[in-house]
Amino acid sequence: MSASIFSVPVNWTSATLGDDEEGLSYDQIDKLSISNLGQGSKRFWVHIGMAYVFTFWTFYVLYHEYKVITTMRLHFLANQNRRPDQFTVLVRNIPADPDETVGEHVEHFFAVNHREHYLSHQVVYNANTLASLVEKKKGLQNWLVYYENQHAKNPEKELIIKTGLWGLWGEKVDALQHYKTTIEELCKQEDEERQKVISDPKAIMPAAFVSFNSQWGAAVCAQTQQTSNPTVWLTEWAPEPRDVYWPNLAIPFVELSVRRLIMAVALFFLTFFFMVPIALVQSVANLDDIERVLPFLKPIIERNGPRSVIQGFLPGIALKIFLIFLPTILMAMSKIEGHVSLSGLERRTASKYFLFIFVNVFLGSVVAGTAFQQLNSFIHQSTNK
């Protein structure tokens, strides 16, 4: 609004569009725009000056805004309780040592290289089977609580379920007794699997969480290269325990690089060539093709109702279905890349989604559309112009 106070009078008082030049068409509203200024007019300095004014004003507002945000962030960090992850570093790709276990190797390495700040460590075990048992038990416990509530509301009603797939078929059993028995069996399996993981040397993965007695020591370790070989003893800030994505902790450095390269190529093709499968799906909505492949549907297709649905809704539905599954596909790609935290997976997925939308919506619709319009005007332009 403030720019209009200065620029609109400058544009309006110029008489460039007032001259009747041959082949020049314009509207009255164009006299308010910069197009009303003549070539070489000194009035352009007004627009340049306003651009500088708004640029410096934007910098000033951003500076003060981020100053407030930084102050609030520092105040939050200074007043919150200390968390274990602030003193802990995740170490990956620990090299094997024939004379020491992984735990002994980690302790010896950090006791020598970070002797002033090293406190303790915890090696990572491959407990994916144990984790699946725990998740299964949680689901059964939820069902047990549900049926216990149902029984409390109506004690006389007998609660019967089927043990088959999705409870649709199978042997009929008492729900409460079935879930209690199944949970007890899972608890025994958990104990056995836990003992197996602890006693099996092969279950120890080449990764560990190393704790320090100061945030300074943890920061130095997390942000520096530990050895001359950049592919071993990889360190980074440890995520919170609830934020760790355990399956990716044991991925070797070389495999990690290959995975990310493959996913980068896959993201490129997904982003720039996604219209190919969409076009194939939408081609199904072509009524001529449907009548040729399925001639028995011709009487139905020729009706106005089905024809309108096929031509008006099917192409859009195909695109909507693809966009619904797109976040799931991008999340799977982020997991394959090897990120070790759930928040990191979400950030990478969001960045991929933004890139996809930016390329296909902004560049595809705006830039490409304008380019095709210009190309069409050049092709059909008269040779006399």
C-alpha positions as CSV (number, residue, x, y, z in Angstrom):
1,M,0.0,0.0,0.0
2,S,2.8,2.4,0.9
3,A,4.5,1.6,-2.4
4,S,1.4,2.5,-4.3
5,I,1.4,6.0,-2.7
6,F,4.7,6.7,-4.5
7,S,4.6,4.6,-7.6
8,V,1.0,5.0,-8.8
9,P,1.2,8.8,-9.2
10,V,4.6,8.5,-11.0
11,N,3.2,5.9,-13.4
12,W,-0.1,7.7,-14.0
13,T,1.4,11.1,-14.8
14,S,3.6,9.6,-17.5
15,A,2.2,9.8,-21.0
16,T,3.8,6.8,-22.7
17,L,0.6,4.9,-23.2
18,G,-1.3,8.0,-24.1
19,D,0.5,8.2,-27.4
20,D,-1.3,6.4,-30.2
21,E,1.4,4.1,-31.4
22,E,0.7,1.6,-34.1
23,G,0.1,-1.9,-32.9
24,L,0.1,-1.0,-29.2
25,S,-3.0,-2.1,-27.3
26,Y,-3.6,-1.4,-23.6
27,D,-6.2,-0.9,-21.0
28,Q,-6.7,2.1,-18.8
29,I,-5.5,0.1,-15.8
30,D,-2.2,-0.2,-17.5
31,K,-1.5,3.5,-17.0
32,L,-1.1,2.7,-13.3
33,S,1.6,0.2,-13.9
34,I,5.3,0.5,-14.7
35,S,4.5,-0.2,-18.4
36,N,3.4,3.5,-18.7
37,L,7.0,4.6,-18.2
38,G,8.9,5.4,-21.4
39,Q,12.2,4.0,-22.4
40,G,15.1,5.7,-20.5
41,S,12.7,7.5,-18.2
42,K,14.3,8.8,-15.0
43,R,11.1,7.8,-13.2
44,F,12.4,4.3,-13.0
45,W,14.6,5.5,-10.1
46,V,11.5,5.7,-8.0
47,H,10.8,2.0,-8.5
48,I,14.4,1.1,-7.9
49,G,14.4,3.2,-4.7
50,M,11.2,1.6,-3.5
51,A,12.7,-1.8,-4.1
52,Y,15.7,-0.9,-2.0
53,V,13.5,0.5,0.7
54,F,11.4,-2.7,0.9
55,T,14.5,-4.9,0.8
56,F,16.1,-3.1,3.8
57,W,12.7,-3.0,5.6
58,T,12.4,-6.8,5.1
59,F,15.9,-7.3,6.5
60,Y,15.1,-5.1,9.5
61,V,11.9,-7.0,10.3
62,L,13.5,-10.4,9.9
63,Y,16.4,-9.3,12.1
64,H,14.2,-8.3,15.0
65,E,11.9,-11.3,14.5
66,Y,14.7,-13.8,14.6
67,K,16.3,-11.9,17.5
68,V,13.1,-12.5,19.5
69,I,13.0,-16.2,18.4
70,T,16.6,-16.7,19.4
71,T,16.1,-15.1,22.8
72,M,13.1,-17.3,23.4
73,R,15.0,-20.4,22.3
74,L,18.0,-19.7,24.6
75,H,15.6,-19.0,27.5
76,F,13.9,-22.3,26.9
77,L,17.2,-24.2,26.8
78,A,18.5,-22.5,29.9
79,N,15.4,-23.3,32.0
80,Q,14.7,-26.8,30.9
81,N,16.0,-29.9,32.7
82,R,19.0,-31.6,31.2
83,R,18.2,-34.6,29.0
84,P,20.4,-37.6,28.4
85,D,20.5,-37.1,24.7
86,Q,22.2,-33.7,25.2
87,F,25.2,-35.6,26.6
88,T,25.1,-38.6,24.3
89,V,26.5,-39.3,20.9
90,L,25.6,-42.1,18.4
91,V,28.6,-43.9,17.1
92,R,28.1,-46.0,13.9
93,N,30.2,-48.3,11.8
94,I,32.5,-49.4,14.6
95,P,35.3,-51.4,13.1
96,A,35.7,-55.0,14.2
97,D,38.6,-56.0,16.5
98,P,39.7,-59.7,16.7
99,D,41.0,-59.2,20.3
100,E,38.1,-57.2,21.8
101,T,34.3,-57.2,21.8
102,V,32.4,-54.2,20.5
103,G,31.8,-52.9,24.0
104,E,35.5,-53.2,25.0
105,H,36.6,-51.7,21.7
106,V,34.3,-48.7,22.2
107,E,35.4,-48.2,25.8
108,H,39.1,-48.4,24.9
109,F,38.7,-46.0,22.0
110,F,36.9,-43.2,23.8
111,A,38.8,-43.7,27.0
112,V,42.0,-42.9,25.0
113,N,40.7,-40.2,22.6
114,H,38.2,-38.5,24.9
115,R,39.6,-39.4,28.3
116,E,38.6,-36.0,29.9
117,H,34.9,-36.2,29.0
118,Y,34.1,-39.9,28.3
119,L,31.6,-41.3,30.8
120,S,30.0,-44.6,29.6
121,H,28.6,-46.4,26.6
122,Q,25.8,-48.7,25.6
123,V,26.2,-51.0,22.6
124,V,23.2,-51.6,20.3
125,Y,21.7,-55.0,20.0
126,N,19.7,-56.4,17.0
127,A,16.4,-56.9,18.8
128,N,14.0,-56.5,15.9
129,T,12.3,-59.8,16.7
130,L,11.9,-58.8,20.3
131,A,10.5,-55.4,19.3
132,S,7.9,-57.2,17.1
133,L,6.9,-59.4,20.0
134,V,6.5,-56.3,22.2
135,E,4.4,-54.5,19.6
136,K,2.2,-57.6,19.2
137,K,1.7,-57.9,23.0
138,K,0.7,-54.2,23.2
139,G,-2.0,-54.8,20.5
140,L,-3.3,-57.8,22.4
141,Q,-3.3,-55.9,25.7
142,N,-5.5,-53.2,24.0
143,W,-8.0,-55.8,22.9
144,L,-7.9,-57.3,26.4
145,V,-8.7,-54.0,28.0
146,Y,-11.5,-53.5,25.4
147,Y,-13.2,-56.8,26.2
148,E,-12.7,-56.3,30.0
149,N,-14.6,-53.0,29.6
150,Q,-17.3,-54.8,27.6
151,H,-17.6,-57.4,30.3
152,A,-17.8,-54.8,33.1
153,K,-20.7,-53.1,31.3
154,N,-22.6,-56.4,30.8
155,P,-21.3,-59.2,33.0
156,E,-24.0,-61.6,31.8
157,K,-23.1,-61.4,28.1
158,E,-20.7,-64.0,26.9
159,L,-17.9,-62.6,24.8
160,I,-17.0,-65.0,22.0
161,I,-14.5,-64.4,19.2
162,K,-13.1,-66.4,16.3
163,T,-9.4,-67.2,16.1
164,G,-9.1,-67.1,12.3
165,L,-8.0,-64.3,10.1
166,W,-9.6,-60.9,11.1
167,G,-12.0,-62.8,13.4
168,L,-14.1,-63.9,10.4
169,W,-13.7,-67.6,10.8
170,G,-11.9,-70.2,12.9
171,E,-12.5,-71.8,16.3
172,K,-14.9,-69.9,18.7
173,V,-13.3,-69.2,22.0
174,D,-13.9,-66.9,25.0
175,A,-12.3,-63.5,24.3
176,L,-11.0,-62.8,27.8
177,Q,-9.5,-66.2,28.3
178,H,-8.0,-66.2,24.8
179,Y,-6.2,-62.9,25.1
180,K,-5.0,-63.6,28.6
181,T,-3.5,-66.9,27.5
182,T,-1.9,-65.4,24.4
183,I,-0.4,-62.6,26.3
184,E,1.1,-65.0,28.9
185,E,2.7,-67.0,26.0
186,L,4.1,-63.8,24.5
187,C,5.6,-62.8,27.8
188,K,7.5,-66.1,27.9
189,Q,8.6,-65.6,24.3
190,E,9.8,-62.1,25.2
191,D,12.0,-63.4,28.1
192,E,13.5,-66.1,25.9
193,E,14.2,-63.7,23.1
194,R,15.7,-61.2,25.5
195,Q,18.1,-63.8,26.9
196,K,18.9,-64.9,23.4
197,V,19.8,-61.4,22.3
198,I,22.0,-60.7,25.4
199,S,23.9,-64.0,25.2
200,D,24.4,-64.0,21.4
201,P,27.5,-62.2,20.3
202,K,26.1,-61.9,16.7
203,A,23.2,-59.9,18.0
204,I,25.6,-57.0,18.9
205,M,25.6,-54.4,16.1
206,P,28.5,-52.1,15.2
207,A,26.9,-49.1,16.8
208,A,26.8,-47.7,20.3
209,F,25.5,-44.8,22.3
210,V,28.4,-43.0,24.1
211,S,27.7,-40.7,27.0
212,F,29.9,-37.8,28.2
213,N,30.1,-35.9,31.4
214,S,29.6,-32.5,29.7
215,Q,27.8,-31.1,26.7
216,W,31.0,-29.6,25.4
217,G,32.6,-33.1,25.2
218,A,29.5,-34.5,23.5
219,A,29.5,-31.6,21.0
220,V,33.2,-32.0,20.1
221,C,32.7,-35.7,19.5
222,A,29.6,-35.4,17.5
223,Q,31.0,-32.7,15.2
224,T,34.5,-34.0,14.5
225,Q,36.0,-36.8,12.5
226,Q,37.4,-39.4,14.9
227,T,40.0,-41.1,12.7
228,S,41.9,-40.7,9.5
229,N,39.5,-43.1,7.9
230,P,36.2,-41.2,7.3
231,T,34.2,-44.4,6.9
232,V,34.5,-45.7,10.5
233,W,33.7,-44.3,13.9
234,L,30.9,-42.1,12.4
235,T,29.5,-39.9,15.1
236,E,26.4,-37.7,15.3
237,W,24.1,-36.4,18.0
238,A,22.0,-39.2,19.5
239,P,18.3,-38.8,19.0
240,E,15.9,-39.1,22.0
241,P,15.2,-42.8,22.9
242,R,11.6,-42.5,21.7
243,D,12.9,-41.0,18.4
244,V,15.3,-43.7,17.4
245,Y,14.6,-45.7,14.3
246,W,16.4,-48.9,15.3
247,P,16.4,-50.9,12.0
248,N,18.8,-48.4,10.4
249,L,21.5,-48.3,13.1
250,A,23.7,-51.1,11.7
251,I,23.8,-50.0,8.0
252,P,27.5,-49.8,6.9
253,F,28.9,-46.6,5.5
254,V,29.4,-47.9,2.0
255,E,25.9,-49.4,1.8
256,L,24.5,-46.2,3.3
257,S,26.1,-44.1,0.5
258,V,24.8,-46.5,-2.2
259,R,21.3,-46.4,-0.7
260,R,21.2,-42.6,-0.8
261,L,22.5,-42.5,-4.3
262,I,19.9,-45.0,-5.5
263,M,17.1,-43.1,-3.7
264,A,18.3,-39.8,-5.2
265,V,18.0,-41.3,-8.7
266,A,14.6,-42.8,-7.8
267,L,13.4,-39.4,-6.5
268,F,14.5,-37.7,-9.7
269,F,12.6,-40.1,-11.9
270,L,9.6,-40.0,-9.6
271,T,9.5,-36.2,-9.6
272,F,10.2,-35.5,-13.3
273,F,8.4,-38.5,-14.9
274,F,5.5,-39.1,-12.6
275,M,3.1,-38.0,-15.3
276,V,3.9,-41.1,-17.4
277,P,2.1,-43.6,-15.2
278,I,-0.6,-41.1,-14.5
279,A,-1.2,-40.6,-18.2
280,L,-1.4,-44.4,-18.6
281,V,-4.0,-44.7,-15.9
282,Q,-5.9,-41.7,-17.2
283,S,-5.9,-43.2,-20.7
284,V,-8.3,-45.8,-19.3
285,A,-10.8,-43.0,-19.2
286,N,-10.7,-42.8,-23.0
287,L,-14.2,-44.0,-24.0
288,D,-13.0,-45.2,-27.4
289,D,-10.4,-47.4,-25.9
290,I,-12.8,-48.8,-23.4
291,E,-15.4,-49.6,-26.1
292,R,-12.7,-51.3,-28.2
293,V,-11.3,-53.4,-25.4
294,L,-14.6,-54.2,-23.7
295,P,-17.3,-54.0,-26.4
296,F,-20.0,-55.4,-24.1
297,L,-19.8,-52.1,-22.1
298,K,-20.7,-50.0,-25.1
299,P,-24.5,-49.7,-24.2
300,I,-23.6,-48.5,-20.7
301,I,-20.9,-46.1,-21.8
302,E,-23.0,-44.4,-24.4
303,R,-25.4,-43.2,-21.7
304,N,-25.0,-39.7,-20.6
305,G,-24.6,-40.5,-16.9
306,P,-21.7,-43.1,-17.1
307,R,-20.0,-41.1,-19.9
308,S,-19.9,-38.0,-17.7
309,V,-18.6,-39.9,-14.7
310,I,-15.8,-41.6,-16.8
311,Q,-14.7,-38.4,-18.5
312,G,-15.1,-36.0,-15.6
313,F,-14.1,-38.0,-12.5
314,L,-11.8,-40.9,-13.4
315,P,-8.8,-38.8,-14.5
316,G,-9.0,-36.7,-11.4
317,I,-9.5,-39.7,-9.2
318,A,-6.4,-41.4,-10.7
319,L,-4.3,-38.4,-9.8
320,K,-5.8,-38.1,-6.3
321,I,-5.1,-41.7,-5.5
322,F,-1.5,-41.3,-6.5
323,L,-1.1,-38.2,-4.4
324,I,-2.7,-40.0,-1.4
325,F,0.0,-42.8,-1.6
326,L,2.8,-40.3,-2.4
327,P,3.7,-39.5,1.3
328,T,3.9,-43.2,2.1
329,I,6.2,-43.8,-0.9
330,L,8.4,-40.9,0.1
331,M,8.6,-42.2,3.7
332,A,9.7,-45.6,2.5
333,M,12.4,-44.0,0.4
334,S,13.6,-42.0,3.4
335,K,13.8,-45.2,5.5
336,I,15.8,-46.9,2.8
337,E,18.2,-43.9,2.9
338,G,19.2,-45.0,6.4
339,H,18.2,-42.1,8.7
340,V,18.3,-43.1,12.3
341,S,15.6,-41.0,13.8
342,L,11.9,-40.7,13.2
343,S,12.0,-36.9,13.2
344,G,14.8,-37.1,10.6
345,L,12.6,-39.4,8.5
346,E,9.7,-37.0,8.7
347,R,12.0,-34.0,7.7
348,R,13.4,-35.8,4.7
349,T,10.0,-37.0,3.6
350,A,8.6,-33.4,3.9
351,S,11.6,-32.0,1.9
352,K,11.0,-34.7,-0.8
353,Y,7.3,-33.8,-0.9
354,F,8.0,-30.1,-1.2
355,L,10.5,-30.7,-4.1
356,F,7.9,-32.9,-5.8
357,I,5.1,-30.3,-5.5
358,F,7.5,-27.4,-6.4
359,V,8.6,-29.1,-9.6
360,N,5.3,-30.5,-10.8
361,V,3.0,-27.7,-9.6
362,F,5.1,-24.5,-9.9
363,L,7.6,-25.4,-12.6
364,G,5.2,-27.8,-14.5
365,S,2.2,-25.5,-14.4
366,V,3.6,-22.0,-14.3
367,V,6.9,-22.1,-16.0
368,A,6.2,-24.8,-18.6
369,G,2.8,-23.3,-19.3
370,T,4.3,-19.9,-20.0
371,A,7.1,-21.4,-22.1
372,F,4.5,-23.3,-24.3
373,Q,2.5,-20.1,-24.7
374,Q,5.6,-18.2,-25.8
375,L,6.6,-21.0,-28.2
376,N,3.1,-21.1,-29.7
377,S,3.2,-17.3,-30.2
378,F,6.6,-17.5,-31.9
379,I,5.4,-20.3,-34.2
380,H,2.2,-18.5,-35.3
381,Q,3.7,-15.1,-35.4
382,S,3.5,-13.4,-38.8
383,T,6.7,-12.9,-40.7
384,N,5.8,-9.2,-41.2
385,K,6.1,-8.4,-37.5
